[in-house]
Amino acid sequence: PHPPASRAAMAALVNALSAHDSPAAANALDRMRAELALYPYAHEHALMGLGLQTPFEYCQQMVLGMLAGERSYDSLPNFTAADGVRLLGIGRNEYIATLNACKSGRRGAQASALASERVPSCAPLDLPIEHWWLLHPRLSLDDLSAEPLLSAVAGCTDEELGALEVLIGAGLKRAGELSWTAVHSLYARGALYLSVPIAPSDRIAVPPLQGFVMNRTGEDPIEQQLYQIFVSTNERTTIEELAAVLALPLDSALAAVAIGVQLGFFKSRTAPALSSANEEMRWHASWLDRAASANTPKVQPDAGGTSRLALLIDSQLVACLMMANHSPKIVEYAVTLYEAGKMPDETLSEFLAAADAIVIPADSDRDLRHFYEHVLSLRDAVRFLRGAGGGRAVDVVRAESVLALEPATRGRLLRHAYSCLVSMIPAAKPAESLPTLFPVHHGPSSELSLSPWAHLFRSHCAGAGPRSLLLTRGTRVRALPRLLRTKLACVRAWGMPPAVWPVVSLLAELNAVLLIGPCLLTEWVTEPEATTQVLLPVDATAATLGAPERAAHTAMVKVGLGLAIGVATLIRLPSAGEEWVAVEVGLGWPLHSTEACADVRARVERGGLLDAARLVEHAENTSAYDKALRGFTARLLSSELPTGDAKHTGGPLAELLSNDAPVPLPRRPLVFDGARIREIDLDADL
C-alpha cells in the first residue's frame, strides 16, 4: 500500500533538503501545506537556509487556502490547528466567522481580499517564547540593506537593530540574552527564527493542556510520536530513557519533544533557570523583570521515588468530566486526559481543589447525577490513593491511550513508570481490555480472565453456580435447552458484554449469535431481590456477615483472589438450593458511586491492601490464579475434562495461552450442570 499523502510529502521534503534542492523542497512544502500537515519544525534550520517559508508564513498560507476552498475547520489535524491558534490567533470560532464573512455575497477576488484582511500579516508580539530557546538570524550583516529581506528590518528601532547585529555576529543566542521586546518584534518581522535545544539527559513535564484543539488525529508520524510521549513521559525519565521505552530512535524522540515544547504542551524540567543568581548565564534585565512580575503558577515538585501508582480510567469517565456543568479548570483536565492520556501526580493538587468545589445540583436527573457521581468518586479515590500505603505519587491514566501503544511498548512503559496499577470498574470496552500481571495490578490479569472461560473456572472451583451451556460457533439450537429451568437466560457471546434474555424468545436470538461466534448460556433469575452485588474484598471477620457476603468471600478464596478489590454479582437460584452463587466478578476500584468508592476505601484501609507486603501477596495470588485459569482452559480445549484440582496447570495446549495470545475459542460443546463440567448430553441437555 502507498504511504499516507502527508508522509510521502515529508519524505520528498527530506530528500530535497538533503540535495539542497530549493525548488523541490518548496514543492514538497506546498504539498504538506495542502494536506494540512504540521510545519516540519525538525527541518526548520535547513528550510531557512534555502530561504523557504517560516512557520508563520506556512500557517498563514494554509488558512488562506482553506478559506478559498471553503474547507471545514474540523479538517485540520489537532496539532496543526493548535499551531494555528498559537501563531495566528485563529481558532474554531475565528475561522468560522471569517469563512461566513467570505461566503456572504462575495466571490473571487473580493472574498480573497476579505480573507487577507482578517488573517494576520505577522506573528503576534506576545508569542510565547522561553528564555532558554535559541535564536537564529535569517540574514547576514550585508542583508540589512538588501532585498528580499529588507522588509524584515524596515522600521526597526535602534534597540531591535542592535539586538539583530549582536545575534548576527554571534550566530545564535539564547532568547533571554537579548531584549524581550526586541526578540518578539524581530520574530514577528521574520528577521529571526527559533529552535528548542533538547538533550538526551533532559526531562519534561506535561502540564494541563491549554490551547489544544480537539479536531482529528493526523497521519503525520510526528503527531503519533507526540501522543506516545504524552502518555509515556514523566518528570523523572530522561528523553534518552523515554526513547528506549517507546523504541524510538533518539533523534526522533528529541525532535518530537522539541516540537511539543515549542507548541507549549511540554515544559522542560532541566532548562537553565531565569534568575539573576544563575552564574552560567547573563540574562537580559527585561526578561528578569518580567519573570519577577509574572504571576505564573509554580510547577509542583516531582513526587520522586519509584513507588508510583497508576489509576486507569476509561473515556466514558473523561466524558463525565466534560459533560457535567463543571468549571473550566475541570474541563481543562478532561481535555488533558483525553488528548494527553494522563494527569500526572504533579498536577493533581489543582484538580482536587477544583473538584472540591463541585456540588451535585438538587434538581439533577438520574443521568446528570450519574456524571457527577463519577467525577466525585474519581476525586475521592485519587485523594485516598495518594496517601495509601505510606503515601505515593498517583497518575490518572486513560486506559485507551495506553492501549494505543504497541504491546511491547505498553509493557515497557508500565514496568518502567509504575509499581502498582489500579483499574476502575465498571470500565467500557476497550478500556477494560488492559489486563496485566506486571506491575502488580488490582484489575484483570489477562484477556482470558475477562472471557467466558473465567466464568466456567469460578463455577468449577466453587463446585456451584448456574447451569451453563458452552456452545461452539455454528451450533444450531432447535428447541429450548432442557438444562435451563429459569425464565431468563444470560448470554455471554465471545467478545461481547453479557445480555439477559427471556427464555421463551431465546431461540432466534441465540442462533443469530452462534452464527457469529461461540457463547456461554447460563440460567438467570427474574426476581430483583434474587440479585445482589457485594464489594470486594469481604471482611470475613466482620461480626455481621450476610449470606451473599459469605458466598462472595468463599468464591474469591477458592480461586485464590481473597485480597482482590472489586465487585461481585451474585444470584440466588432455586436449582442451587436457594444458595447465593457468584456469576460475575469485576476486579478494580468502583467509580460509579461515591458510596461504593467510600466503602471500598474503608476496606482497603482496614486490610492495608496497598501496603508493600500486601501488594506482593496479591501479586503472587494473581499470578497463581492466572496460571491455574490457563491450565483449566487448556484442558477444556483438549480431550480432557478438569478434575477437582483447581491449581492444575498442565495440558497439551497450555503453550497457546500466553499473555499475548488471543482468547481461544471452544472446540466442543460443554455443560456445567450446577456441580461439575461434563460433555454435553444432546438428549438430556438440549
Order of alpha helices (4+ residues) and beta strands (2+ residues): alpha-alpha-alpha-alpha-alpha-alpha-alpha-beta-alpha-alpha-beta-alpha-beta-beta-alpha-alpha-alpha-beta-alpha-beta-alpha-alpha-beta-alpha-alpha-beta-alpha-alpha-beta-beta-alpha-beta-beta-beta-alpha-beta-beta-alpha-beta-beta-beta-alpha-alpha-beta-beta-alpha
